[in-house]
């Protein structure tokens, strides 16, 4: 078969995704520049700012040394790394400009262990060399190969032979895996250590806490756990950060309420930051939170809770992120202060995203007691599964790729020749607000004299970070010192914040005094953010001190009902759940009216990286985003439907009909993997409140027939039975060729065509998608080998008819999409293969260069769920062009089936 004929056959090709390699293509743009290629495809695949260079120093995968996920430098300038599922290694690296052959590597043997199979120390997702010791954060439960369990270990060289012979467990931790214990970071004064862990790691007993600990979920929204079981593990408070001394003797909890932050860092002012992950399965739900940059202040809380219970960033008892990045998988965060980079980057945080292969440079501008943050793309590539990174002693940026047993590499990035000495960075002077916040934080962690008098006036400060620090200072003091101040307070904002503190730390018997006090506030005179704070204060009194009785509920309903509905979606969310929770007389009627008409806030969903821009950067994760964006669920309506699932009264027959019909329509939306399960669980909760005689009717009109037994949408096709395998071309061809004369199953082939996502983008006999070419005539032109090669290795040959273009923009970012059209002023591109009608314009004056992408967005493993017979039937369906009367489906029954 000729090359040209191959290029005419982009089987199952959706559109091409970004890989920063290949020859630049002009497409009519005079500003296009040919990239300088090194001949190393992995280096040429990297997009870097001007005057930056990259080196690929080492490939552990090429040397059977696993997939590296953590790194540190010792005091002799040597790098120590860990395989995610194996050993520790130590590297002596060549200097910039030296021959890479000078790199030396050794597998560290701890103590007298000389075994090459049994791991004496490793499985680390965090490493730190400090205090003449190597600190290792083991993230693995003990087994036959490795007898150390998850926890923080200290390794020491006690005999001076340059090997670690002493292992001390500083603290065992209950948690493992990608949401287990993570990084270890030296404090700015180099006198202590900080550690960070994900939401599958229980918060261990600490010596001290910046805020009195509590394990409450603190939400009256109906609790629906993740229907796929993902975040139902151990920890209502999510990821956490602790401060310890060098011996691991004293542990203090600093912050919690994250999902799964891997790393933390400090800027030149000594302020701490982390890069928190999202839960992509929650995409399309109102409780979804994108990846985000958070400032880690004393006693801070960021509101992660399981399932539907995640707190809104608008709530006063958690802090807002500095910046929402978007979809991704955060793995590393470092500060560029010690890099030999231009000052712009030395003052930036570098945030690593594993999924989409991007290092973001995060700029910080002091803003009151906190910062404003912005993001730009610093480095990117595809595939580039970023794991860990560090600024080396030579001022270069070193980073690793790998994780999940993927191919792993060690890179070095430097500016110009890396020989320029930078002037010391001028320390960012603290703002007045930051100074006040830090004074308040001095009263965290326990009772301190004078705390209440100092902190009380700041409860009404206009800066949210100051108000938060003041309330935590108050909560650390004996309640007897400030309870009466709350109950006698006349200032509305101070009363609201004081009520939140008292609800969290006081006793239940004060509820009867608190609720009337809150209702003395003139609601209409509050700002929208203060109104949200007030509604949150009511909610916290309910969940911490008990649901109000009938009389109290009637009074609260009379107080809040005139304010509902409100002018903003955030306020309506809080009002709806509070009023439905207390069975307010008009709550159902008003919420149903909103359910019918609610529109989402597009501005509120703004992220630094648009979801559509990520589709073509990684075929594995981009397809999910493409599917979701093709028919996004209505977030605000989903909120109201969930709130109403607990309403037992206030319904009319007409309202119930409308409500349960909403679920039927909702099942057509495309959210994350858990969206349908969340919707179905809310539906089932609501059905539990209808009379038994009406259950069958409402069950039917709400879409029960659309669901299969697993709670997912029934696509109308049988799912693969498997067992599948990681099919390679040779094995697949052998299986398919062996069935040449056997009768195949048309319906099963058609089902596999759908469940392997072929029909999402390709037509067959007038049915299916339109993003890729029609496949009806496929079997008349191509052999089994041709077809299987295109399925299994989709990036091997990409037709220029369907390839995507990488557009480099003046702001340093890149945009990838399939070029639809252009004129003298602009390009028109399509980024979503599942919604080709959604198009985007790029002004040519903003584009500095273009080039062709060389990687298909089609997943290379789409047939890996199929067993042998299912693969044969899929191939038969493809070769028949979807014709049920084809001879392969009508072959003699005597031939049987293999």
Buried (B, 14 or more C-beta within 10 A) or exposed (E): EEEEEBBBBBBBBBBBBBBBBBEBBEBEBEBBEEBEEBEEEBBBBBBBBEEBBBBBBBBBBEEEBBBBBBBBBBEEEBBBBBBBBBBBBBBEBBEBEEEEEEBEBEBBBBEEEEEEEEBBBBBBBBBBBBBEBBBBBBBBBEEEBBEBBBBBBBBBBEEEEEBBBEBEEBBBBBBBBBBBBBBBBBBBEEEBBBBBBBBBBBBBEBEBBBBEEBEEBBBBBBBBBBBBEBBEBBBBBBBBBBBBBBEBEEBBBBBBBBBBBBBBBBBBBEBBBBBBBBBBBBBBBBBBBBBBBBBBBBBBBBBBBBBBBBBBBBBBBBBBBBBBBBBBBBBBBBBBBBBBBBEEBBBBBBBBBBBBBBBBBBBBEBBBBBBEBBBBBBBBBBBBBBBBBBBBBBBBBBBBBBBEEBBBBBBBBBBEEBEEEBEEBEEBEBBEBBEBBBBBBEBBBEEBEEBBEBBBEBBBBEBBBBBBBBBBBBBBBEBEEBBEBBBEBEEBBBBBBBBBBBBBBBEEEBBEBBBBBBBEBEBEEBEEBBBBBBBBBBBBBBBBBEBBEEEBBBBBBEBBBEBBBBEBBBBBBBBBBBBBBBBBBEBBEBBBBBBEEBEBEEEEBEBBBBBBBBBBBBBEBBBBBBBBBBEBBBBBBBBBBBBBBBBEEBBEEEBBBBBBBBBBEBBEBBBBBBBBBBBBBBBBBBBEBBEEEEEEEBBEBBBBEBBEEEBBBEEEBBBBEEEBBEBEBEBBBEBBBEBEEBBBBBEBBBBBBBBBBBBBBBBBEEEBBEBBBBBBEBBEEBEBBBBBBBBBEBBEBBBEEBBBBBBBBEEBBBBBBBBEEBEEEBBBBBBBBBBBEEBBEBEBEBBBBBBBBBBBBBBBBBBBBBBBBBBBBBBBBBBBBBBEEBEBBEBEEEEEEE
